[in-house]
Amino acid sequence: MQRFPCPFCGLRDEREFSYVGDFGKVRPDTKARVSDAEWAAYLYDQKNPKGQSTEIWVHLPCQEYFKMTRDTVSMDVIDAAPLRKPAQ
Ligand SMILES: [Zn+2]
């Protein structure tokens, strides 16, 4: 069983996490006209690289979203960082 690092809780079982999406994806500007193709690309296209990938994940018990870089071949986690500063 794989263990993922939550930046707020530490190492936890992978079943406690959910993939959210590619890191760095930019939502189309809704003030401008957005075509169906642009929306579809934003919603459904994923990079899905072989090798290093940086993604947004959520740790379900604490509901914190964070950035995780991992190798999709070896399944090694390279880095995990919060998207916000942890509460003091
Ligand atoms: Zn957590």
PDB file of the backbone (N, CA, C, O) and the ligand in Angstrom, with CONECT records:
HET     ZN  A 101       1
ATOM      1  N   MET A   1       0.850  -1.190   0.000  1.00  0.00           N
ATOM      2  CA  MET A   1       0.000   0.000   0.000  1.00  0.00           C
ATOM      3  C   MET A   1       0.886   1.240   0.000  1.00  0.00           C
ATOM      4  O   MET A   1       1.824   1.337   0.791  1.00  0.00           O
ATOM      5  N   GLN A   2       0.592   2.177  -0.877  1.00  0.00           N
ATOM      6  CA  GLN A   2       1.329   3.444  -0.980  1.00  0.00           C
ATOM      7  C   GLN A   2       0.920   4.377   0.159  1.00  0.00           C
ATOM      8  O   GLN A   2      -0.230   4.382   0.597  1.00  0.00           O
ATOM      9  N   ARG A   3       1.874   5.152   0.619  1.00  0.00           N
ATOM     10  CA  ARG A   3       1.573   6.187   1.616  1.00  0.00           C
ATOM     11  C   ARG A   3       1.945   7.528   1.002  1.00  0.00           C
ATOM     12  O   ARG A   3       3.014   7.681   0.411  1.00  0.00           O
ATOM     13  N   PHE A   4       1.047   8.496   1.150  1.00  0.00           N
ATOM     14  CA  PHE A   4       1.278   9.839   0.643  1.00  0.00           C
ATOM     15  C   PHE A   4       1.489  10.790   1.821  1.00  0.00           C
ATOM     16  O   PHE A   4       0.930  10.588   2.899  1.00  0.00           O
ATOM     17  N   PRO A   5       2.315  11.846   1.604  1.00  0.00           N
ATOM     18  CA  PRO A   5       2.540  12.813   2.676  1.00  0.00           C
ATOM     19  C   PRO A   5       1.554  13.975   2.603  1.00  0.00           C
ATOM     20  O   PRO A   5       1.571  14.744   1.642  1.00  0.00           O
ATOM     21  N   CYS A   6       0.706  14.104   3.605  1.00  0.00           N
ATOM     22  CA  CYS A   6      -0.117  15.317   3.714  1.00  0.00           C
ATOM     23  C   CYS A   6       0.762  16.352   4.411  1.00  0.00           C
ATOM     24  O   CYS A   6       1.309  16.055   5.473  1.00  0.00           O
ATOM     25  N   PRO A   7       0.920  17.570   3.849  1.00  0.00           N
ATOM     26  CA  PRO A   7       1.761  18.586   4.492  1.00  0.00           C
ATOM     27  C   PRO A   7       1.247  18.985   5.878  1.00  0.00           C
ATOM     28  O   PRO A   7       1.982  19.593   6.657  1.00  0.00           O
ATOM     29  N   PHE A   8       0.014  18.655   6.187  1.00  0.00           N
ATOM     30  CA  PHE A   8      -0.574  19.058   7.460  1.00  0.00           C
ATOM     31  C   PHE A   8      -0.636  17.905   8.463  1.00  0.00           C
ATOM     32  O   PHE A   8      -0.575  18.144   9.669  1.00  0.00           O
ATOM     33  N   CYS A   9      -0.757  16.656   7.991  1.00  0.00           N
ATOM     34  CA  CYS A   9      -0.969  15.501   8.871  1.00  0.00           C
ATOM     35  C   CYS A   9       0.179  14.494   8.853  1.00  0.00           C
ATOM     36  O   CYS A   9       0.277  13.656   9.749  1.00  0.00           O
ATOM     37  N   GLY A  10       1.047  14.566   7.845  1.00  0.00           N
ATOM     38  CA  GLY A  10       2.125  13.583   7.733  1.00  0.00           C
ATOM     39  C   GLY A  10       1.745  12.437   6.811  1.00  0.00           C
ATOM     40  O   GLY A  10       0.790  12.539   6.042  1.00  0.00           O
ATOM     41  N   LEU A  11       2.499  11.341   6.892  1.00  0.00           N
ATOM     42  CA  LEU A  11       2.271  10.195   6.005  1.00  0.00           C
ATOM     43  C   LEU A  11       0.949   9.503   6.338  1.00  0.00           C
ATOM     44  O   LEU A  11       0.652   9.201   7.494  1.00  0.00           O
ATOM     45  N   ARG A  12       0.163   9.264   5.276  1.00  0.00           N
ATOM     46  CA  ARG A  12      -1.131   8.588   5.459  1.00  0.00           C
ATOM     47  C   ARG A  12      -1.352   7.634   4.291  1.00  0.00           C
ATOM     48  O   ARG A  12      -0.724   7.756   3.239  1.00  0.00           O
ATOM     49  N   ASP A  13      -2.242   6.699   4.497  1.00  0.00           N
ATOM     50  CA  ASP A  13      -2.600   5.725   3.472  1.00  0.00           C
ATOM     51  C   ASP A  13      -3.160   6.434   2.236  1.00  0.00           C
ATOM     52  O   ASP A  13      -3.931   7.386   2.357  1.00  0.00           O
ATOM     53  N   GLU A  14      -2.768   5.967   1.052  1.00  0.00           N
ATOM     54  CA  GLU A  14      -3.199   6.614  -0.192  1.00  0.00           C
ATOM     55  C   GLU A  14      -4.717   6.658  -0.351  1.00  0.00           C
ATOM     56  O   GLU A  14      -5.234   7.519  -1.063  1.00  0.00           O
ATOM     57  N   ARG A  15      -5.433   5.750   0.296  1.00  0.00           N
ATOM     58  CA  ARG A  15      -6.902   5.731   0.181  1.00  0.00           C
ATOM     59  C   ARG A  15      -7.547   6.937   0.843  1.00  0.00           C
ATOM     60  O   ARG A  15      -8.736   7.185   0.638  1.00  0.00           O
ATOM     61  N   GLU A  16      -6.781   7.702   1.643  1.00  0.00           N
ATOM     62  CA  GLU A  16      -7.314   8.908   2.285  1.00  0.00           C
ATOM     63  C   GLU A  16      -7.216  10.128   1.370  1.00  0.00           C
ATOM     64  O   GLU A  16      -7.636  11.219   1.754  1.00  0.00           O
ATOM     65  N   PHE A  17      -6.664   9.956   0.157  1.00  0.00           N
ATOM     66  CA  PHE A  17      -6.421  11.096  -0.732  1.00  0.00           C
ATOM     67  C   PHE A  17      -7.245  10.986  -2.012  1.00  0.00           C
ATOM     68  O   PHE A  17      -7.641   9.898  -2.432  1.00  0.00           O
ATOM     69  N   SER A  18      -7.486  12.130  -2.609  1.00  0.00           N
ATOM     70  CA  SER A  18      -8.167  12.165  -3.897  1.00  0.00           C
ATOM     71  C   SER A  18      -7.437  13.131  -4.830  1.00  0.00           C
ATOM     72  O   SER A  18      -7.044  14.230  -4.438  1.00  0.00           O
ATOM     73  N   TYR A  19      -7.270  12.686  -6.066  1.00  0.00           N
ATOM     74  CA  TYR A  19      -6.647  13.521  -7.090  1.00  0.00           C
ATOM     75  C   TYR A  19      -7.609  14.637  -7.481  1.00  0.00           C
ATOM     76  O   TYR A  19      -8.801  14.388  -7.667  1.00  0.00           O
ATOM     77  N   VAL A  20      -7.109  15.857  -7.606  1.00  0.00           N
ATOM     78  CA  VAL A  20      -7.949  17.000  -7.993  1.00  0.00           C
ATOM     79  C   VAL A  20      -7.693  17.404  -9.435  1.00  0.00           C
ATOM     80  O   VAL A  20      -8.638  17.612 -10.197  1.00  0.00           O
ATOM     81  N   GLY A  21      -6.411  17.519  -9.823  1.00  0.00           N
ATOM     82  CA  GLY A  21      -6.107  17.914 -11.193  1.00  0.00           C
ATOM     83  C   GLY A  21      -4.657  18.295 -11.358  1.00  0.00           C
ATOM     84  O   GLY A  21      -3.877  18.278 -10.406  1.00  0.00           O
ATOM     85  N   ASP A  22      -4.309  18.643 -12.590  1.00  0.00           N
ATOM     86  CA  ASP A  22      -2.953  19.085 -12.897  1.00  0.00           C
ATOM     87  C   ASP A  22      -2.673  20.412 -12.202  1.00  0.00           C
ATOM     88  O   ASP A  22      -3.543  21.282 -12.155  1.00  0.00           O
ATOM     89  N   PHE A  23      -1.467  20.574 -11.662  1.00  0.00           N
ATOM     90  CA  PHE A  23      -1.077  21.850 -11.071  1.00  0.00           C
ATOM     91  C   PHE A  23      -0.778  22.843 -12.185  1.00  0.00           C
ATOM     92  O   PHE A  23      -0.161  22.483 -13.187  1.00  0.00           O
ATOM     93  N   GLY A  24      -1.208  24.084 -12.021  1.00  0.00           N
ATOM     94  CA  GLY A  24      -0.906  25.132 -12.983  1.00  0.00           C
ATOM     95  C   GLY A  24      -1.936  25.308 -14.077  1.00  0.00           C
ATOM     96  O   GLY A  24      -1.762  26.151 -14.957  1.00  0.00           O
ATOM     97  N   LYS A  25      -3.004  24.531 -14.039  1.00  0.00           N
ATOM     98  CA  LYS A  25      -4.052  24.665 -15.043  1.00  0.00           C
ATOM     99  C   LYS A  25      -4.769  25.998 -14.821  1.00  0.00           C
ATOM    100  O   LYS A  25      -5.122  26.336 -13.691  1.00  0.00           O
ATOM    101  N   VAL A  26      -4.978  26.740 -15.883  1.00  0.00           N
ATOM    102  CA  VAL A  26      -5.584  28.072 -15.764  1.00  0.00           C
ATOM    103  C   VAL A  26      -7.017  28.042 -16.292  1.00  0.00           C
ATOM    104  O   VAL A  26      -7.266  27.654 -17.434  1.00  0.00           O
ATOM    105  N   ARG A  27      -7.963  28.464 -15.428  1.00  0.00           N
ATOM    106  CA  ARG A  27      -9.365  28.508 -15.811  1.00  0.00           C
ATOM    107  C   ARG A  27      -9.564  29.578 -16.881  1.00  0.00           C
ATOM    108  O   ARG A  27      -8.995  30.664 -16.769  1.00  0.00           O
ATOM    109  N   PRO A  28     -10.361  29.296 -17.922  1.00  0.00           N
ATOM    110  CA  PRO A  28     -10.618  30.320 -18.946  1.00  0.00           C
ATOM    111  C   PRO A  28     -11.264  31.564 -18.332  1.00  0.00           C
ATOM    112  O   PRO A  28     -12.025  31.468 -17.369  1.00  0.00           O
ATOM    113  N   ASP A  29     -10.958  32.704 -18.887  1.00  0.00           N
ATOM    114  CA  ASP A  29     -11.513  33.975 -18.421  1.00  0.00           C
ATOM    115  C   ASP A  29     -12.990  34.034 -18.785  1.00  0.00           C
ATOM    116  O   ASP A  29     -13.336  34.116 -19.963  1.00  0.00           O
ATOM    117  N   THR A  30     -13.861  33.994 -17.782  1.00  0.00           N
ATOM    118  CA  THR A  30     -15.304  33.962 -18.045  1.00  0.00           C
ATOM    119  C   THR A  30     -15.852  35.332 -18.448  1.00  0.00           C
ATOM    120  O   THR A  30     -17.009  35.440 -18.854  1.00  0.00           O
ATOM    121  N   LYS A  31     -15.028  36.381 -18.337  1.00  0.00           N
ATOM    122  CA  LYS A  31     -15.483  37.695 -18.799  1.00  0.00           C
ATOM    123  C   LYS A  31     -15.407  37.772 -20.321  1.00  0.00           C
ATOM    124  O   LYS A  31     -16.063  38.602 -20.949  1.00  0.00           O
ATOM    125  N   ALA A  32     -14.604  36.903 -20.890  1.00  0.00           N
ATOM    126  CA  ALA A  32     -14.500  36.832 -22.346  1.00  0.00           C
ATOM    127  C   ALA A  32     -15.348  35.658 -22.841  1.00  0.00           C
ATOM    128  O   ALA A  32     -15.753  34.796 -22.062  1.00  0.00           O
ATOM    129  N   ARG A  33     -15.602  35.642 -24.119  1.00  0.00           N
ATOM    130  CA  ARG A  33     -16.361  34.538 -24.711  1.00  0.00           C
ATOM    131  C   ARG A  33     -15.473  33.283 -24.716  1.00  0.00           C
ATOM    132  O   ARG A  33     -14.345  33.299 -25.207  1.00  0.00           O
ATOM    133  N   VAL A  34     -16.013  32.216 -24.162  1.00  0.00           N
ATOM    134  CA  VAL A  34     -15.269  30.963 -24.074  1.00  0.00           C
ATOM    135  C   VAL A  34     -16.007  29.915 -24.908  1.00  0.00           C
ATOM    136  O   VAL A  34     -17.197  29.676 -24.706  1.00  0.00           O
ATOM    137  N   SER A  35     -15.305  29.307 -25.826  1.00  0.00           N
ATOM    138  CA  SER A  35     -15.938  28.309 -26.694  1.00  0.00           C
ATOM    139  C   SER A  35     -16.132  26.987 -25.945  1.00  0.00           C
ATOM    140  O   SER A  35     -15.489  26.733 -24.926  1.00  0.00           O
ATOM    141  N   ASP A  36     -17.027  26.158 -26.468  1.00  0.00           N
ATOM    142  CA  ASP A  36     -17.242  24.834 -25.887  1.00  0.00           C
ATOM    143  C   ASP A  36     -15.950  24.031 -25.875  1.00  0.00           C
ATOM    144  O   ASP A  36     -15.671  23.304 -24.922  1.00  0.00           O
ATOM    145  N   ALA A  37     -15.161  24.165 -26.937  1.00  0.00           N
ATOM    146  CA  ALA A  37     -13.904  23.422 -27.033  1.00  0.00           C
ATOM    147  C   ALA A  37     -12.922  23.866 -25.939  1.00  0.00           C
ATOM    148  O   ALA A  37     -12.206  23.043 -25.367  1.00  0.00           O
ATOM    149  N   GLU A  38     -12.898  25.186 -25.652  1.00  0.00           N
ATOM    150  CA  GLU A  38     -12.010  25.681 -24.589  1.00  0.00           C
ATOM    151  C   GLU A  38     -12.443  25.147 -23.226  1.00  0.00           C
ATOM    152  O   GLU A  38     -11.610  24.740 -22.417  1.00  0.00           O
ATOM    153  N   TRP A  39     -13.780  25.151 -22.976  1.00  0.00           N
ATOM    154  CA  TRP A  39     -14.279  24.625 -21.697  1.00  0.00           C
ATOM    155  C   TRP A  39     -14.002  23.144 -21.578  1.00  0.00           C
ATOM    156  O   TRP A  39     -13.578  22.672 -20.524  1.00  0.00           O
ATOM    157  N   ALA A  40     -14.233  22.416 -22.631  1.00  0.00           N
ATOM    158  CA  ALA A  40     -13.987  20.971 -22.611  1.00  0.00           C
ATOM    159  C   ALA A  40     -12.515  20.684 -22.333  1.00  0.00           C
ATOM    160  O   ALA A  40     -12.187  19.785 -21.558  1.00  0.00           O
ATOM    161  N   ALA A  41     -11.633  21.451 -22.968  1.00  0.00           N
ATOM    162  CA  ALA A  41     -10.194  21.260 -22.751  1.00  0.00           C
ATOM    163  C   ALA A  41      -9.834  21.548 -21.299  1.00  0.00           C
ATOM    164  O   ALA A  41      -9.054  20.817 -20.689  1.00  0.00           O
ATOM    165  N   TYR A  42     -10.406  22.619 -20.749  1.00  0.00           N
ATOM    166  CA  TYR A  42     -10.122  22.972 -19.354  1.00  0.00           C
ATOM    167  C   TYR A  42     -10.620  21.883 -18.401  1.00  0.00           C
ATOM    168  O   TYR A  42      -9.926  21.512 -17.454  1.00  0.00           O
ATOM    169  N   LEU A  43     -11.812  21.382 -18.655  1.00  0.00           N
ATOM    170  CA  LEU A  43     -12.419  20.416 -17.738  1.00  0.00           C
ATOM    171  C   LEU A  43     -11.847  19.009 -17.862  1.00  0.00           C
ATOM    172  O   LEU A  43     -11.685  18.314 -16.858  1.00  0.00           O
ATOM    173  N   TYR A  44     -11.546  18.592 -19.067  1.00  0.00           N
ATOM    174  CA  TYR A  44     -11.233  17.176 -19.269  1.00  0.00           C
ATOM    175  C   TYR A  44      -9.814  16.856 -19.699  1.00  0.00           C
ATOM    176  O   TYR A  44      -9.352  15.740 -19.462  1.00  0.00           O
ATOM    177  N   ASP A  45      -9.108  17.780 -20.317  1.00  0.00           N
ATOM    178  CA  ASP A  45      -7.753  17.463 -20.765  1.00  0.00           C
ATOM    179  C   ASP A  45      -6.803  17.398 -19.565  1.00  0.00           C
ATOM    180  O   ASP A  45      -6.814  18.276 -18.701  1.00  0.00           O
ATOM    181  N   GLN A  46      -5.999  16.364 -19.529  1.00  0.00           N
ATOM    182  CA  GLN A  46      -4.994  16.212 -18.493  1.00  0.00           C
ATOM    183  C   GLN A  46      -3.673  15.883 -19.164  1.00  0.00           C
ATOM    184  O   GLN A  46      -3.639  15.234 -20.209  1.00  0.00           O
ATOM    185  N   LYS A  47      -2.574  16.340 -18.549  1.00  0.00           N
ATOM    186  CA  LYS A  47      -1.258  16.097 -19.129  1.00  0.00           C
ATOM    187  C   LYS A  47      -0.910  14.609 -19.085  1.00  0.00           C
ATOM    188  O   LYS A  47      -0.408  14.057 -20.064  1.00  0.00           O
ATOM    189  N   ASN A  48      -1.175  13.966 -17.954  1.00  0.00           N
ATOM    190  CA  ASN A  48      -0.913  12.537 -17.758  1.00  0.00           C
ATOM    191  C   ASN A  48       0.463  12.113 -18.270  1.00  0.00           C
ATOM    192  O   ASN A  48       0.566  11.197 -19.086  1.00  0.00           O
ATOM    193  N   PRO A  49       1.526  12.778 -17.791  1.00  0.00           N
ATOM    194  CA  PRO A  49       2.863  12.457 -18.297  1.00  0.00           C
ATOM    195  C   PRO A  49       3.386  11.131 -17.746  1.00  0.00           C
ATOM    196  O   PRO A  49       2.965  10.667 -16.686  1.00  0.00           O
ATOM    197  N   LYS A  50       4.288  10.552 -18.475  1.00  0.00           N
ATOM    198  CA  LYS A  50       5.015   9.384 -17.982  1.00  0.00           C
ATOM    199  C   LYS A  50       6.275   9.913 -17.337  1.00  0.00           C
ATOM    200  O   LYS A  50       7.158  10.433 -18.019  1.00  0.00           O
ATOM    201  N   GLY A  51       6.362   9.786 -16.036  1.00  0.00           N
ATOM    202  CA  GLY A  51       7.508  10.339 -15.317  1.00  0.00           C
ATOM    203  C   GLY A  51       7.037  11.358 -14.291  1.00  0.00           C
ATOM    204  O   GLY A  51       5.998  11.166 -13.658  1.00  0.00           O
ATOM    205  N   GLN A  52       7.786  12.433 -14.122  1.00  0.00           N
ATOM    206  CA  GLN A  52       7.478  13.422 -13.089  1.00  0.00           C
ATOM    207  C   GLN A  52       6.224  14.216 -13.429  1.00  0.00           C
ATOM    208  O   GLN A  52       6.066  14.705 -14.548  1.00  0.00           O
ATOM    209  N   SER A  53       5.339  14.337 -12.449  1.00  0.00           N
ATOM    210  CA  SER A  53       4.083  15.063 -12.637  1.00  0.00           C
ATOM    211  C   SER A  53       3.776  15.864 -11.380  1.00  0.00           C
ATOM    212  O   SER A  53       3.914  15.355 -10.267  1.00  0.00           O
ATOM    213  N   THR A  54       3.357  17.122 -11.554  1.00  0.00           N
ATOM    214  CA  THR A  54       2.973  17.952 -10.418  1.00  0.00           C
ATOM    215  C   THR A  54       1.464  18.145 -10.474  1.00  0.00           C
ATOM    216  O   THR A  54       0.914  18.603 -11.476  1.00  0.00           O
ATOM    217  N   GLU A  55       0.812  17.785  -9.376  1.00  0.00           N
ATOM    218  CA  GLU A  55      -0.653  17.728  -9.350  1.00  0.00           C
ATOM    219  C   GLU A  55      -1.209  18.324  -8.068  1.00  0.00           C
ATOM    220  O   GLU A  55      -0.488  18.509  -7.087  1.00  0.00           O
ATOM    221  N   ILE A  56      -2.495  18.620  -8.090  1.00  0.00           N
ATOM    222  CA  ILE A  56      -3.206  19.044  -6.882  1.00  0.00           C
ATOM    223  C   ILE A  56      -3.926  17.821  -6.326  1.00  0.00           C
ATOM    224  O   ILE A  56      -4.598  17.097  -7.060  1.00  0.00           O
ATOM    225  N   TRP A  57      -3.780  17.602  -5.028  1.00  0.00           N
ATOM    226  CA  TRP A  57      -4.447  16.508  -4.334  1.00  0.00           C
ATOM    227  C   TRP A  57      -5.156  17.073  -3.114  1.00  0.00           C
ATOM    228  O   TRP A  57      -4.831  18.168  -2.654  1.00  0.00           O
ATOM    229  N   VAL A  58      -6.122  16.332  -2.591  1.00  0.00           N
ATOM    230  CA  VAL A  58      -6.785  16.707  -1.345  1.00  0.00           C
ATOM    231  C   VAL A  58      -6.693  15.525  -0.386  1.00  0.00           C
ATOM    232  O   VAL A  58      -6.913  14.374  -0.764  1.00  0.00           O
ATOM    233  N   HIS A  59      -6.362  15.840   0.863  1.00  0.00           N
ATOM    234  CA  HIS A  59      -6.381  14.826   1.913  1.00  0.00           C
ATOM    235  C   HIS A  59      -7.776  14.892   2.526  1.00  0.00           C
ATOM    236  O   HIS A  59      -8.132  15.878   3.171  1.00  0.00           O
ATOM    237  N   LEU A  60      -8.547  13.854   2.325  1.00  0.00           N
ATOM    238  CA  LEU A  60      -9.974  13.885   2.671  1.00  0.00           C
ATOM    239  C   LEU A  60     -10.250  14.079   4.167  1.00  0.00           C
ATOM    240  O   LEU A  60     -11.164  14.836   4.494  1.00  0.00           O
ATOM    241  N   PRO A  61      -9.519  13.445   5.101  1.00  0.00           N
ATOM    242  CA  PRO A  61      -9.841  13.657   6.524  1.00  0.00           C
ATOM    243  C   PRO A  61      -9.673  15.102   6.984  1.00  0.00           C
ATOM    244  O   PRO A  61     -10.460  15.580   7.801  1.00  0.00           O
ATOM    245  N   CYS A  62      -8.643  15.818   6.466  1.00  0.00           N
ATOM    246  CA  CYS A  62      -8.437  17.205   6.912  1.00  0.00           C
ATOM    247  C   CYS A  62      -8.951  18.219   5.885  1.00  0.00           C
ATOM    248  O   CYS A  62      -8.995  19.417   6.166  1.00  0.00           O
ATOM    249  N   GLN A  63      -9.339  17.741   4.695  1.00  0.00           N
ATOM    250  CA  GLN A  63      -9.895  18.596   3.636  1.00  0.00           C
ATOM    251  C   GLN A  63      -8.913  19.656   3.154  1.00  0.00           C
ATOM    252  O   GLN A  63      -9.324  20.707   2.662  1.00  0.00           O
ATOM    253  N   GLU A  64      -7.605  19.384   3.294  1.00  0.00           N
ATOM    254  CA  GLU A  64      -6.597  20.338   2.831  1.00  0.00           C
ATOM    255  C   GLU A  64      -6.151  19.973   1.417  1.00  0.00           C
ATOM    256  O   GLU A  64      -5.879  18.810   1.120  1.00  0.00           O
ATOM    257  N   TYR A  65      -6.081  20.974   0.559  1.00  0.00           N
ATOM    258  CA  TYR A  65      -5.582  20.806  -0.798  1.00  0.00           C
ATOM    259  C   TYR A  65      -4.095  21.123  -0.792  1.00  0.00           C
ATOM    260  O   TYR A  65      -3.657  22.048  -0.108  1.00  0.00           O
ATOM    261  N   PHE A  66      -3.322  20.362  -1.550  1.00  0.00           N
ATOM    262  CA  PHE A  66      -1.883  20.597  -1.593  1.00  0.00           C
ATOM    263  C   PHE A  66      -1.321  20.161  -2.930  1.00  0.00           C
ATOM    264  O   PHE A  66      -1.960  19.441  -3.697  1.00  0.00           O
ATOM    265  N   LYS A  67      -0.098  20.623  -3.187  1.00  0.00           N
ATOM    266  CA  LYS A  67       0.605  20.306  -4.432  1.00  0.00           C
ATOM    267  C   LYS A  67       1.529  19.130  -4.163  1.00  0.00           C
ATOM    268  O   LYS A  67       2.310  19.144  -3.212  1.00  0.00           O
ATOM    269  N   MET A  68       1.432  18.106  -5.019  1.00  0.00           N
ATOM    270  CA  MET A  68       2.312  16.953  -4.856  1.00  0.00           C
ATOM    271  C   MET A  68       3.003  16.672  -6.183  1.00  0.00           C
ATOM    272  O   MET A  68       2.360  16.599  -7.231  1.00  0.00           O
ATOM    273  N   THR A  69       4.319  16.515  -6.123  1.00  0.00           N
ATOM    274  CA  THR A  69       5.092  16.113  -7.293  1.00  0.00           C
ATOM    275  C   THR A  69       5.475  14.657  -7.094  1.00  0.00           C
ATOM    276  O   THR A  69       6.047  14.287  -6.069  1.00  0.00           O
ATOM    277  N   ARG A  70       5.158  13.844  -8.077  1.00  0.00           N
ATOM    278  CA  ARG A  70       5.460  12.416  -7.970  1.00  0.00           C
ATOM    279  C   ARG A  70       5.881  11.874  -9.322  1.00  0.00           C
ATOM    280  O   ARG A  70       5.653  12.488 -10.365  1.00  0.00           O
ATOM    281  N   ASP A  71       6.497  10.714  -9.272  1.00  0.00           N
ATOM    282  CA  ASP A  71       6.909  10.018 -10.486  1.00  0.00           C
ATOM    283  C   ASP A  71       5.826   8.994 -10.798  1.00  0.00           C
ATOM    284  O   ASP A  71       5.577   8.091  -9.999  1.00  0.00           O
ATOM    285  N   THR A  72       5.185   9.127 -11.945  1.00  0.00           N
ATOM    286  CA  THR A  72       4.064   8.251 -12.278  1.00  0.00           C
ATOM    287  C   THR A  72       4.517   6.853 -12.707  1.00  0.00           C
ATOM    288  O   THR A  72       3.689   5.956 -12.866  1.00  0.00           O
ATOM    289  N   VAL A  73       5.825   6.667 -12.893  1.00  0.00           N
ATOM    290  CA  VAL A  73       6.336   5.337 -13.241  1.00  0.00           C
ATOM    291  C   VAL A  73       6.719   4.575 -11.976  1.00  0.00           C
ATOM    292  O   VAL A  73       6.254   3.458 -11.748  1.00  0.00           O
ATOM    293  N   SER A  74       7.574   5.192 -11.154  1.00  0.00           N
ATOM    294  CA  SER A  74       8.030   4.525  -9.932  1.00  0.00           C
ATOM    295  C   SER A  74       7.050   4.702  -8.774  1.00  0.00           C
ATOM    296  O   SER A  74       7.130   3.981  -7.780  1.00  0.00           O
ATOM    297  N   MET A  75       6.126   5.658  -8.896  1.00  0.00           N
ATOM    298  CA  MET A  75       5.148   6.012  -7.859  1.00  0.00           C
ATOM    299  C   MET A  75       5.813   6.659  -6.635  1.00  0.00           C
ATOM    300  O   MET A  75       5.193   6.771  -5.578  1.00  0.00           O
ATOM    301  N   ASP A  76       7.083   7.087  -6.782  1.00  0.00           N
ATOM    302  CA  ASP A  76       7.756   7.791  -5.691  1.00  0.00           C
ATOM    303  C   ASP A  76       7.215   9.208  -5.575  1.00  0.00           C
ATOM    304  O   ASP A  76       6.979   9.873  -6.584  1.00  0.00           O
ATOM    305  N   VAL A  77       7.018   9.667  -4.349  1.00  0.00           N
ATOM    306  CA  VAL A  77       6.626  11.051  -4.126  1.00  0.00           C
ATOM    307  C   VAL A  77       7.892  11.874  -3.999  1.00  0.00           C
ATOM    308  O   VAL A  77       8.751  11.569  -3.171  1.00  0.00           O
ATOM    309  N   ILE A  78       8.018  12.918  -4.813  1.00  0.00           N
ATOM    310  CA  ILE A  78       9.217  13.752  -4.840  1.00  0.00           C
ATOM    311  C   ILE A  78       9.070  14.935  -3.888  1.00  0.00           C
ATOM    312  O   ILE A  78      10.024  15.323  -3.214  1.00  0.00           O
ATOM    313  N   ASP A  79       7.872  15.503  -3.840  1.00  0.00           N
ATOM    314  CA  ASP A  79       7.648  16.667  -2.971  1.00  0.00           C
ATOM    315  C   ASP A  79       6.156  16.835  -2.716  1.00  0.00           C
ATOM    316  O   ASP A  79       5.329  16.480  -3.555  1.00  0.00           O
ATOM    317  N   ALA A  80       5.825  17.372  -1.568  1.00  0.00           N
ATOM    318  CA  ALA A  80       4.448  17.725  -1.249  1.00  0.00           C
ATOM    319  C   ALA A  80       4.491  19.037  -0.485  1.00  0.00           C
ATOM    320  O   ALA A  80       5.242  19.180   0.480  1.00  0.00           O
ATOM    321  N   ALA A  81       3.680  19.999  -0.924  1.00  0.00           N
ATOM    322  CA  ALA A  81       3.717  21.319  -0.310  1.00  0.00           C
ATOM    323  C   ALA A  81       2.295  21.871  -0.201  1.00  0.00           C
ATOM    324  O   ALA A  81       1.484  21.656  -1.103  1.00  0.00           O
ATOM    325  N   PRO A  82       1.981  22.574   0.882  1.00  0.00           N
ATOM    326  CA  PRO A  82       0.645  23.149   1.022  1.00  0.00           C
ATOM    327  C   PRO A  82       0.407  24.253  -0.005  1.00  0.00           C
ATOM    328  O   PRO A  82       1.352  24.885  -0.477  1.00  0.00           O
ATOM    329  N   LEU A  83      -0.840  24.475  -0.340  1.00  0.00           N
ATOM    330  CA  LEU A  83      -1.204  25.579  -1.220  1.00  0.00           C
ATOM    331  C   LEU A  83      -1.411  26.854  -0.409  1.00  0.00           C
ATOM    332  O   LEU A  83      -1.487  27.950  -0.965  1.00  0.00           O
ATOM    333  N   ARG A  84      -1.500  26.702   0.892  1.00  0.00           N
ATOM    334  CA  ARG A  84      -1.617  27.855   1.788  1.00  0.00           C
ATOM    335  C   ARG A  84      -0.680  27.624   2.964  1.00  0.00           C
ATOM    336  O   ARG A  84      -0.175  26.519   3.161  1.00  0.00           O
ATOM    337  N   LYS A  85      -0.453  28.675   3.741  1.00  0.00           N
ATOM    338  CA  LYS A  85       0.363  28.533   4.930  1.00  0.00           C
ATOM    339  C   LYS A  85      -0.416  27.740   5.983  1.00  0.00           C
ATOM    340  O   LYS A  85      -1.591  28.024   6.214  1.00  0.00           O
ATOM    341  N   PRO A  86       0.212  26.759   6.622  1.00  0.00           N
ATOM    342  CA  PRO A  86      -0.481  26.047   7.709  1.00  0.00           C
ATOM    343  C   PRO A  86      -0.855  27.015   8.829  1.00  0.00           C
ATOM    344  O   PRO A  86      -0.124  27.969   9.096  1.00  0.00           O
ATOM    345  N   ALA A  87      -2.007  26.771   9.493  1.00  0.00           N
ATOM    346  CA  ALA A  87      -2.448  27.610  10.603  1.00  0.00           C
ATOM    347  C   ALA A  87      -1.440  27.507  11.741  1.00  0.00           C
ATOM    348  O   ALA A  87      -0.875  26.439  11.980  1.00  0.00           O
ATOM    349  N   GLN A  88      -1.217  28.600  12.433  1.00  0.00           N
ATOM    350  CA  GLN A  88      -0.257  28.624  13.558  1.00  0.00           C
ATOM    351  C   GLN A  88      -0.882  28.062  14.808  1.00  0.00           C
ATOM    352  O   GLN A  88      -0.230  28.001  15.851  1.00  0.00           O
TER     353      GLN A  88
HETATM  354 ZN    ZN A 101      -4.171  16.034   6.124  1.00  0.00          ZN2+
END
